[in-house]
Amino acid sequence: MHKLQDILETRDFIMNKTDYRPTIGLILGSGLGTLADEIENPFKIPYSEIPNFAKSGAIGHANELVIGELKGKTVVAMKGRFHYYEGFTLDEVTFPVRVMKALGVEELIITNACGAVNTSFNPEDLMLITDHINLVSTNPLIGPNNDELGTRFPDVSEVYNRNLRNIASKVATEQNISLQEGVYAWWSGPAYETPAEIRMIRTLGADAVGMSTVPEAIVAIHGNMKVLGISCLTNMACGILDQPLNHDEVIEVASRVRTQFVDLIKGVLEEM
């Protein structure tokens, strides 16, 4: 469990660097970091300079915190995230969410690039996350609970806030964006899933599978934050099409849909 003194140390470091007081957080997935470039009058801090922060080595992640104004809202964006598959603990993966909460963030938008399991979906689709399945057999809340951070047994009956999902659906309709909806399964990685594993994941009820998002969402709910999750479906999961998977394709497809993605998030921010 995160140490409160570490959270407060990091919060104070950031607050002493900038007068911005963000109320909305953004976690930007592989190839989707360009949204942070839209932030007006940005204040940027490399992760390497932030006390208690880890540093991601994942391709497509810029490793900096960006704070500023976007569509009239004060936001803090993670341009690049930490992944469990990189060898980080779940405390390290989710620590930035705790810091965002300490900074005053009440609503968190989590994005990712992932594979489509639902065969009616297509690469380049965007998917609104309605729920998730944790397939990793661990949980970021394991360990002693700090009641100052959240309750011992948080309710996860609505991890992805219904009102925020309704806003995203409305904005997508107005922008003529085809926005799928579905369940996201968290896979540890870094190896992609086998065809048999994808059949299992589909049978369990997931529509997409990826290697992030769920730990951050659980910690956000523990901290009583409202969460919106949006996936960029970059490929059909293994075994659906007779072709191998590679991360270069993930980055390439994410970059092709970035305009739609950026417009959608900006539209959602306007309505929040």
N, C-alpha and C positions, 0 to 999 in steps of 0.2 A: 504494500500500500504506500502511496506517495506520502512523503514527510511534509507536514504543513510548513515547517520552517524553510524547506527547499522551494516550495511553491511561492511563499511570500518573498523570499530572496529574489527569485526570478521576476516576480511581479514588480517589486520595487526597482529592480534594475531597469526594466522596460519603462516604468512610469517616470523614472528620473531622466530618461533619454528623450521623451516626447510628451507634449501636452495633450495628445490624442487620448480619448477615453472610449475605446470601442465597445459597441453593444452587440455586434454581430460578428461571428467568427466564420472563416472559410478555410477548409482543408482541401487543397487542390491536388488531384491525382496525376498519374503519368500523362504527360503531354498536354495537360490542362492548365498549367501554370500561367498561361498568357492572360488569364483573367486578372491576375495581380498587376499586370502592366496597365490595366485600365484604371487603377486606383489613382485618384487625383492628389497632388501634393504629397506623394508617398514618403514615409520614413521607413528605411530598410535597415534591418539588422541581420547579418549573417549568423546562422545557427552557431557557428564556431565561437562567436563572441558572447553568446547568451549563457549565463550560469545555469548548470544542471541540464542543458539541452544536449541531446545526442546529435549525430550528424549522419544523414542518409547518404549511402553510396549508390542508390538506385538510379538507373539511367532515366533521364527525363525529369529529374528533380533538381531545383536550383539551390535548395538549402538556405532560404532566407525568409525572415518574417517581415511582412509588409503591412504597415499601418497607415490609414488615411481615409479619404472620403470616396464613396462610390454610390452614385444615385441618391445623394442626400443623406446617406447613412455613414456613420463612422465604423469602419470595419478593420479587423485584423486577419490577415491571410497567411496561411502556411503555404509557401511556394515550394512544395516538396514535403513529403511526410516520412516517418520512420516505419519500417516494416518488421514484423516478427521474424520473417525469413532471413533478415540480415543478421540475426543473432542478438538483436536488442530484446531486453525483457519487456513484458507488457507494461510495466511501470514506465519504462523509457518511451515506448510507443505512444502512450496516452498522456504523458506528462504535459505536453502543450495544451491539452484540453483543460486540465486543471488550472493552468496559468491563465488561459482565456477567461475561465469563470472568475478567477481572482481579479482580473482586470475589469470585470463588469459585463462580460458577454453573457447574454441570456438565450440567444438563438444561434445555432450552429448549422452551417450548410457543409455537408461532407460529400465530396465527389470522388469518383474512381474511374479507372479504365478496367474493363473486365470482359469475360467471355460469355456469350449467350448460350444458355442451356435449352431454353424454350425454342423449339424448331420453327415457330411462327415469327420469331424475331430475326433481324438482319444486322450484320455489321453496319456501323454508323448510326444505328438507332440510339436514342437516349432513353433511359429507363428510370422512372420514379420508383424508389425503393419503398415498398409498402410494409415489409417485414424482413427479418433475416433468420438464417439458420447457422448456428455456430458448430462447425465441423472439426474444430481444432482441439477439443477436449481440454481446454483451459479457459480461464476467465480473468480479465484484468482486475477483478475485485477480490480475488483469492488472497487471503492473508488477514491480519488484524484490521478491523474497520475503524476509521476515524469518523466519529459521528459529526464532526464539524464539516466534513466533506460530503457526507450523505448517509442515508440509512443503511443498516446492515443488509437488509433484504429488499432491494428496490423492485418496484413493479415494472415489468417490461411488456405489459399488454399492448402498449402503443408507443414503441420506441420512436417511430417516424411520425411526427406530429400531423394529425389529420388536417388541421387548419392550414398548415404550411403546404401540405400536399395539395389541398384544394387551390391554394394560390398558384402553385406551380402548374397545375392542370389548366387553370384559367388563362394564365400567361401564355402557355404553349398553344392553346387554341387561338388566342388573339394573334400570335406570331406565326400561325400556320406551321407549327412544329409538331411532327408526329412523336408524341411522348408515350412510350410503353409504360406499363406498370407491372411490378413483379417482386418476387422474393429473391433476396441476395444471399448466397451461401458463402461463408468465409472458409477459405482453404489456406493452409499454412504456407504452401510453396516451399522453396522456390521452383521445384519441378512442377510443370503443368500436370493436370489430372490425366489419368489414363482413360481410354474409351469406356472401360468397365466402371470406373469411378464416376464418370459423367452420367452413365445410365443410372447409377445409384442415386446421384444427386438429383436427377430429374424425378426419379421415383419418390424421393423424399419431399418433393414439392417446390424445388428451387427453379427460378427462371434464368438466373445468371450466377456466375461464380467468379470470385476474385480473392485477392490476398491481402485485403485491408478493410477499413471502414468499421467493421463490427466492434473491435476493441474500443475505438474512439467513441462510437455511438453508445456503448454500454456505460462508459465513464461519464459521458455527457448526461445521460439519464440519471446516473447516480448523483450528479451534481445539480439535478433539477433544471437542466437546460432543455430547450425545445430543439428537436433535430429534424433536418430535412436531408434526405440522401438522394443523390442523382448519379447514375452510372452511365458511362459512355461504353456501349457495346462495341468492342473493337474487332471481335472475331467470333466465329462459331466455335464452341468448345470442342475439345478433342473427340474425334470419332464421328462427328456429325457430317463433316466434309472429309474427303479422303486427301488431306494435306497436313503437313507438319505445322506446328505453331512456333512463332518466334517473337521476341520482344520488339524487334524493329518494326514489325507489322502493327503492334499495339500503338507505338508512338506515331507511326505514319497515319493510321486511321484516326486517332485522337486529334491529330493536327488538322485533318480534313474537316472535322465537324466542329472545330473550335469556335467558328463564328456563330453557329447555331447555339452552341453551349454558352458562350459568353452573353449572347443576347438574352437567352432564357434566364440566366442567373441575374443579370442586370434588371430584367423585367420583374423578377421575383423580389429583388431588393426594393424596387420602387413601391411594391404593394405591401411590403412588410411594415 
